[in-house]
Amino acid sequence: MKILDQPESDSTAPTSAISYAGLIEKIEILRSTLRWTSRLERPEIEKLLRQASALRDEVMQMSHKERFVQAASAEAKRDMSPGARRRALLERSFVFEGTFGDNPKLLEALEIAEKAAPTDLPVLIDGESGTGKELMAKVIHANGSRADKPYISVNCGAIPDNLLESELFGHRKGAFTGATNDRKGKFESAHTGTIFLDEIGELPLSGQVKLLRVLEAHEIQRVGSDEPIAVDTRIVAATNRNLRKFCDEGRFREDLFYRLSVIHLTLPSLRERRDEIPLLLSYFGDEAAATLKRRPVKMSPRLRDFLRNYEYRGNIRELRNVVYRLTCLAGDMADIEHLPVDVRPKSSLTLAVSGPAAGGNGVTTASSLAEAKRVASDEAERAFLERGLQETGGTVAELARRYEMNRSHLQMLLKKHGLHSKEFRLAAQKNREEEE
């Protein structure tokens, strides 16, 4: 498929030079009109404004088409490292609200979104709750040719069945009890723009039939009216359900599923993106501080370690909420006790990884509760330091930097537990030699 009639033989030639020349000519005509007209009447002003708006839309469409060409002709991702793929997205001025790292699954979803954005094809986004499906929908809208047009979000699971048709398609006055005025539906409000249908899997079968008609005919009918209304709306849908399974069970129309999933994106869970947790902690920490008008909260080493390894059932949404809570409740330093009760580890030993210290029997042989608490704390502290030394190859300076600790204080703690960084350096060197 040729895009913008660009010659295939010369990849360095300017994209759509003829179109640009035509636009420049139109702009010059508009400028001449403004320059040589001594007095403009209101109809003439409105005409010139319409011409200026049309020119702006043409320029925006060409810009989005060129970015589509760049994305389509970019180097194949299998030949690029994750870091290079991420930089390539940013270098192509890809609009992304938030932050993202080098996770291959997320990069693949973003690259698909980049190529789909300039088109009007329906997009289906699936993934666990809290993985950022609505954010991805906004990304698709922001990178498309409808970026300056309406973006309407609808939660299909929050609309009662008896009001669904009215919410989506609007109603005429007197169509039912309480319909005192004509009312636009969400599709009319999103005309020329994008409508985001969240939790599409919760849509009842009757609503699915009506939605299928919109996709096929590009028109709606308000409740209580037989008059069709044409709508030009880009549809992006999202679900945390398995729609293929729903189709097999008869809970979702198969023809609607294939209509919606022309472009299909799957967002990975946070458990699959653990390497990005420190990046997200920093991003949401700054965001929460700006929202709450205070300095970013610092996190204790054990809290930071716990958050890196916690199983986030609510994914990114849960992580964000936790950071906002810490920023609100903690002072200068947040610790385990600032976490929600249902999130906190059951004991300090939860923080300890498998190792000699974690398997000790000091707690079970303690003679008092106070002694048991002290022993548990010491065991967890030692296990924490051991793992840190293993991860940094025995480099104390790196360990101090990673956990934002004073180096002399860290040396004191290592001495307290009889840990020698040299032993960990030798072990790391031996492992490297064996691998080679």
N, C-alpha and C positions, 0 to 999 in steps of 0.2 A: 504493500500500500504506500503510495506517495503522499507525503504530507506537505502542504504549502507549495506544491509543484517545485520542490527543490531538486535540482539535478543530482542524480545519484553518483555521477562521475566526479563531482567536485564537492567534497565534504566541507571544504573551507570557504565556499562561496557564501555571501550574505544571505540569510534566510528571507525569502519572500520580498526581494528588492522591489518588484513591480508593485506589490501592495503598499510598501512603504512610500514609494513615489506617488502613488495615488492619494495616500493620506496627506502627504506634504502639500500636494496641489490643493486639496480641500481646505487645509489650514490656511494656505495663502489667500484663497478666495474669501475665507471668513475674515482674515485680517484686513484685506482691502476694503471689504464692506464696512468694517468698523472705522477704518482710517478715513475714508472719503465721504462718509455719510455725516452731514452736519447735525441732523436731528432725526431721532428714531421714535416712531410711534410704538405704543405698547404691543400691537400685533407683530411688528418687525422684531422687537426685542425678544418676544417669545419664540419667534421662528429661529433667530440666531441662537438662543439658548438650547433649542431642540437640536440644532445642527451641532453645537458644541458637545452636547451630551452623546449624540450619535458617534461623533469622532472619538470621544473618550472610550465608549464601549468597544469600538473597532480596535483601538490601540490595546485595550485590556485583553480582548480576545486573541489578538496576535501575540501578545506577550505570553499568555497561557499556552498557546499552541507551540510557541518556540520552546517553552520549558518542557512541554510534552515530548518534543523532538529530542531535546537534550537527555531526558530520562530514558527514552526508548533506545537511543544510540549510545548510552553510557556503557562502559566496559562491563562485561558479564560479571556478576557478583561472585561466581565460583573462582574467578581469577584475582579477586581482591580480598584483602584481609578485612575483618570486621571494622577495624579502625579506619581503613581507607574508604569503606562503604559509608560509614557515618560522615566522614569529612566530605565525601562526594555529595551527599544529600545537602549538607550545609552550604557547600560552595555553589550549588544550583539554586540558592536562595529559597530552599524549601521552608515553608512556614510551619513551625511546630510550636505550639503553646505548651511550655513545660520543659522537661529535660529527658534525655534518653542516652543510653550508653551504647555498648557494642554487642548486645545480645543478638545473635544471628536470627532468631525467630522474630524478634521485634523489628529488626532492620528489614527483613523480608516483607513484613506487613507494611512498613512505611514505604518501601519501594513500590509495592503494588498500589498503595494509596496515591503515591505521586503520579503514577501513570494513569490511574483511573480518574483523578481529580478533574482534569480539563474536559472530560467527556460528560455525557448526561446518563451514563449507564447506571442502573440500580446497583447498590452495594449492600451486602449483608456482612455484618461484623459479629462474630461470636467469640466467646471467652467467658471465663468465670466472672462472678460478680466482683466489681471493683478493679478490673484490669484496665479501665480507661476507654471503654467503648464510645462513650459520648465525646470524649476528647478527640478520639480518632475521627468521629463524624465531623467535628468542627474543623479538624485539619483538612479533611477532604473538601469541605465547603470553602475554607480560606484559600486553598490552592487551586480552586476551579474558576471558571469564567463567571460564576454567579456570586463571587465573594462579596460584592457590594449590594447584593440583593438579600431579601429576608431569609433568616434561618429560624425555623420553627421546630421546637422540640415537643414531642408527644409521648407520654408514658402510657402505653396501651394497657398495662396492667392496673392502672389507677382509675380508669374510666368505667363506671357501671355499664353493664350491657345495654340497658334501656336508653342510655344517653350517648352511646358510642357513635351512632350514625350522625347525630346532631353535632357532636364535638368535631368530628372529622369533616363533615360535608355541609354543616350549617342547617338552618331551618327557615321556613317562611312564617310570618306572623299568623297565629291561630292554628299552626300545625298540630299542636298538642297543648294540654293545660299548662299554662305558665309561659307559653311562647307569645309574649306581648309585642315583640318587634321582630323584624327580619334580622337574621344573625349570620355572619360569615362563619364558615368552618375553618379548621386548621389548614386544609388544602388551599382554599382561596387565599388565606392570609400568607401562605408560602408561595403564591403565584410568582413565577420567574425566579424563585429562589430554591432553597433546599428544605425538605421536611425530614426530620429525624424521628423514626418510629421505634422508640425504645421498648424492650420487652415484647417484641412482636409475637413471641410464642404464646403470650397470654391472650391474644386476640381471638374472640370466639369465631366459630365457623361462619356465622352469618356476616360478621364484619370482614372475614377473609374474602367472601364472595364479592362484597362491595369494593374492597381494595383491589381485587383482581381486575374489576371493570375499569378502575382508574388507570391501572398500568396498561391495559389493552387499548382503551379508547381515549385516554387523556382528557376525560371529562367527568364531571360529578353532577349529582342532582341534590338540591337541598331537600330536607324532609318537608313534605307537604307541597312539593312543586314537581311538575313534569318537565320543566324547562332545563335542558342540559346546559352546563356551564363549562367551557373549555378551560383547562388548567395546564400550565407548563411548569411542572414541579419536579425537581430532582429528588428521588427517594433514596434515603440511607436508613437501613433497618439494623437493629441489634438484638441479640438474645444471649442468655446464658443457658439456654436449653439446647438439647440435641434435636434439632428440627427434623433430621432424617428419621430418627426414631419416632418422632411425633407423626410423621407422614405414614410410617408403617402401622402405627396404632390408630390411624384415622383421626387424629387430633389436629392435624395441620394439612391443608390442601397441597398436594404434590405439585400441581401446576403453579400455585402461588410461590412455592418454595423456589422453583426453577426460575420464575420471573424475577424474584428478589435477589437471587444469588448469582447474577451474571458475573459480578465481581465478588469474590468471597474472601474475607480476611479473618484470620484467627489470631487473637492476641494471647501471648503466653502469660501464665500466672507468675506472680512474684517469686514463687518457689523455683521457677526456671530462670530467674533473673537475679539471683542472689548477689552477683558481682556488682549490680547497680544499686544495692541497698545503701551503701555509704553515700553515693551521689544523690539519691533521693532524700536521705536524711538531711544532707546539707541544703538541698533546694527547698524542701518544705520547712526547714528550720528558719531560713531567711524569709520565706513567705509568711510564716506564722509571726515572726518578729515584726515584720512590716504591718501586718494586719492588727496585731495587738499593741503596736507602738512601744516596743521594748527591744532590748538587745537580744541577739540570738542566744538561746540557752546552751550552756556547755553540758556535755554528757560525761558521766563518770566512765572509766574504762570498762567496768563490769556491765553497765547499762548498754554501752555501745556494742559490746560483745554479744550481749543477750539479744539485742534488736537485729543484729546481723544473722542470727541463727534461729530466730523465732519463726514458727509456721504461721504465716499470715493467711488465715482463711478468707479475710475480706480484701486481700491483696493490697494494691496501692492505696485504695480508699482507707483501709484500716491503718496502714502505716502513716498516712497523712493525719488522720484523726489522733493517733497516738502522739505525734510530734506537736500538734496544736495543744493537746492536753499538757504535755510536759512543759511547753513554753508558758502556758497559763499558770500552772500550779507550782512549778519549781522556781527557786531563786536564781542565783548565778550558776548553780550546778544541779543538774537533774540526776536522780538515781533510781534504783529499782522501786523504792517505795512510792514514787510518783506515777507509776504505771497503774492502770485499772486493776482491781483485785483479781478479776478473772484472767488477766494476762500475766500477772507476776508469777515467777517460778515458785513452786511449792516450798522450796527451801533453798538456802544458799548453795547446796550441793548440786542443784539443777544447772548451775553455771559451770560446774567442773566437767571437763571432758574425760573420756576414759584414759586412765593412767594410773601410776602407782599411788598417787595421793588420793585419787577419787575412790580407790578400793580399800582405803584404810578402815580400821575398826575403832578409831578413837571415839566416834560419836556413840557407838553402842556400849562402850565401856565407861563412858563418862558417869561421874557420881552425882551430878546435879545438872539442872537445866541450863544454868549459866555456863557451866563448863562445856556442855554439849554445844551450845551456841558458839563458844569461842573456838572449839576444835573444828566445827563445821566451817566456820569462817576462815580459819587457817588453811584447812584442806582445800577449800575452793580457791583461795588466794594463790596457793602453791601451784595447783593445777592450771590456773589461769596464766601464771608466769611461765610455766613449763611449755605450754602450748605456744605462747608468744615467742619464746626463744626458738622453738622448733620452726615456726613459720618464718622468722627473720634470719634463720641460719646462725643464731647466736650473736647477732649484731645488736648490742645494747642501745646504741644511738638510734637505730631504726625502730626498735621496740618503744623507746621513750617518745619518739616523734609520733608513732602510730597511735599510741594511747594518751598522747598529750600529758605526759608525766615528766616531772623534773628528773634529770638523769641521775643526780646524786641520791635522790630519794629512791629511785628504782634500784640503784646499786645496793642501797641499804636493805631493801626488801629481798633482793637475791641472796644477800649474805645471811639474812634472817632464816631463810629456808634452805641454806646450804646448796644453792644452785650456782654453778660455775659456767659462765658463757663460753669459755674455751672448749668445754666438753661438747657443747652443742655445735660449735663451729667445726670441730673435728668430725663430728657425726655427719654434718651436712656435706663436708668435703668428701667423706668416704662414700656417701650416697651418690654424689655427682660422678665420682670415679667409676663406681659400679655401673651406672647408667651408660657411661661412655664405653 
